[in-house]
Amino acid sequence: MQHRKTWFLKGIRDGVPIFLGYLAVSFTLGIAARNAGLTAFQATLMSLTNNTSAGEFAALGIISSGATYMEMAITQLIVNLRYFLMSCALSQKLDSKVPFFHRLLVGYDVTDEVFGVSVSVDGKLNPYYTYGLMFISIPGWAMGTFFGVTIGNILPDRIVSAMSIALYGMFIAIIVPPSKKNKVLACVVIGSMLTSILFTMIPIIKEISAGFRIIILTVFISGIAAVLFPVKDEALQEEIHES
């Protein structure tokens, strides 16, 4: 029991930077949720149960456009597919004697940051370490969302609009550093931008709802990139190790 407590507390300690980052970024999510018509309770509940920035921002865009539940479900499945791969990687890092229910719980809140910290642990991963990361990171994401909605309802519209730019800043901060190191990724990012612009201009395609356009673009571009630039097993293992 003491061993589990030690790992849990270590996870909380290592998760403090994640908490602070989530608190700042999810504030923008709260503003976006407010603009989409969600209440503070609805937005906070969404962040507690769907702890994924890309998924939630995509969901808010779909909600704003009035798309169907089917579009929402398919979009969330595609946008969050990477977490299946991350969960599989973490499952391999757990000891073979770890019960199945621990694997399910670890897979519940596999975000990019939680995965990166968990997979970097020396030796086998103790699930209670990841639980510690979750214990502090999930409230941080939910709190930031709550503050974004509530403060967004108090601040003048001009200030809220100005703060919404942080959303674009977050995405730029995510894609620019790795794009500088990987020319293939840079081409994919640029191609995605150009294709997205074309999809909003082509006569027939522009009539498709925003939700399905996201689905089509994601599958189309990622499929082409996978065929033209496949990642070898050795490179993939090295990338996972470095993250």
N, C-alpha and C positions, 0 to 999 in steps of 0.2 A: 504493500500500500504506500509506504514511504517513497519507494522508487517511482511509482506513478505520480505522486504529488510533486516530486522533484522535476520530472519531465514536464508536467503541466505548468508549473511555475516558470520553468525555463521558456516554454512556449509563449506565455504571457509577456515575459520580459522581451523576447525577440520580436514579439508582435506589436510593440509600442510604436515603432516607425510606421507600420502598416496602418495602425489606428489613426495616427496623425494624418497620414496621406489620404486615407478614406474620408476622414472628417472634412478635409478641405475640398476634395473632388466631388463628394456627394452633395455638398452644399449647392453646387451648380445643378446637380440632378434634381434637388428639391425645387429650384427655381423653374426648371423645365417641367416638372410635374405640376407645379402651380399653373404654368401657362397652358398645360394640357387639360386643366379643369379638375385636377385631383385635390382632395382635402389633405390636411397634414396627416390624419390617421391613415387614409388610403395609401399615401406615398410611403409612409414609414412602414406599414405592413408589407408593401411591395418590396422594400429594401431588406426587410427581415427574412422574407421567404424566397427572394430571388436576388441573391447577392452577386450580381454581375453587372458591371457598368455598361458594357456593350449591349447586353440583352435588355436592360431597363431603358436605355436611351432609345433603342430601336422600338421597344414597346410603346414608349411615349409618343414617338412619331406616328406609329400605327393608330394609337388611340386618337390622336389629334386629327388624323385623316378619316376617321370613322370606318376603318377597315373591319373585316369580319374576324370572328374568333379563329377560323381556320387559318387565315393569313397570319394571325398572331402566333398560333401554335407552330406552324411551319417555320416562321421566321426565328422563333426562339430555339427551335431544334437545330437549325442551321448555324445560327450565330454562336450557339453554345456547344457546338460539336467538339471543339478543341478540349473541353473539359473531360470528355470521355477518354481521350488520349492521355491527359494528365492523370486521371484517376487510375488508368491502367499502369502508368509508370510508377505511381506511388504504391500501388498494390504489389508491384514487384519488389519494392524497397521494404515492405513490411515483412516481418518474420513469418514463415510458413505456418507457425502455430497460432498466429493471431486469429481469433474467431471471425466468422463472416460478418457479424453485425458491426464489428469495429471497422471493417472495410467499407461498409455502407455509410457509416457515420463520417468517416474520413472523406469519402467521396461527396458528401453533402455540400461542403463549402470549399471546394477546390477552386480557388480563384488564381489568377496569374501570380499574385504576390505570395499567397499561402503555399502554392505549389513550389515556387522558387525557393522559399525558405525551407520548406519541409524536405525537398529533394536534396538540399545541400547538407543535410545532417550526416555526419560521419557514421559509417556502419549502417545497421538496420534502423528503421524509423519506428520509434515508439508512438503509437496512436495518440497517447495522452499529450505528446508534444504538439501535435496538430490541433488537438482539442483546445490547448492553451492559446494557439494562434487564432482559432475561431472565436474563442470566448471574448477576446478583446477586439478583433477586427470587425465582427458582425455588428456589435453595438456602435462602433465608430461610423460605419457606413449608414446605419439607420439614423443615428443622431444627426449626422450632417444633412441627411435628406429632410428630417423634421425641421431643422433650423432653416434650411433653404426655403421650405414652404412657408413657415410662420413669419420669418423675417421678410421674405418676398412679398407677403401680404401687407407688411407695414411700410416698407421702403417705397419711394416714388417709382413710377413706372420707368422713368429715364434711367435711374440707378440700376434697377433690375435688368433692364435691357443691356446696360453696359456690363454688368456682372455675368450675363449669359455668354459673353465672349469667352469666358474661362473654359466653356465646353470645347470650343474649337482649339483653344490653347492646349487643353489636355490631350486631344487627339493628335495634334501636331507633335507634342512632346513624346507621344507613344510611337509614332511612325518615323520621325526624322532620324533619331539616333541609329536604329537598326538599318535604315535605308542607306545611311552613309557607309556602313560596313558591308552591305550586301547589294551589289548592283542588280541582281535579279529581283530582289524585294523592292528596290527603288523603281524598277520598270513596272512591276505589278501595281504599285501604289499609283504611279502616274497613269498607267493604263486604266485603273479603276476610276480615277477622277474623270478622265476623258470619256470613258464609256458611260459613266453616270450622267455627264452633260448631254451626251448624244441621246440617251434614253429619255431625257426630258424634252427633246426637240423633235425626234422622229415622229411623224404624224400619228401612226397607229399605236406605237409603243407608249407614247406619252399619255394615252388614254387609260393605260393600265394603272391600277391603284398603286400607291407608294409602297405598300407592304409587299405586293408581289414583285414589284420592280427590284426591291432589295433582295428578295429570294432569287430571282433570275440572275441578277448581277453576281451575287455571292457564288452560286453554283457555277455559272459560266466562267467567271474569271479564275476562281480557284481551280476549276477543272482544267482549264488551259495551262495554268501555271504548273499543275501537277504533271501534266503530260509532257510539256516542253522542258521543264526543269525539275525532274524527280530528285528527291533527297535520298542519298545513299544511307544505308543502315549505319555505317560508321560515323557519318556526319551528323545523323540524327542523334546518336548516342552521345557524341561530343557536345552537341547543342544542349541536350538535356542536362548533362553534367555541368556545363558552364552556367546554366540558368539557376 
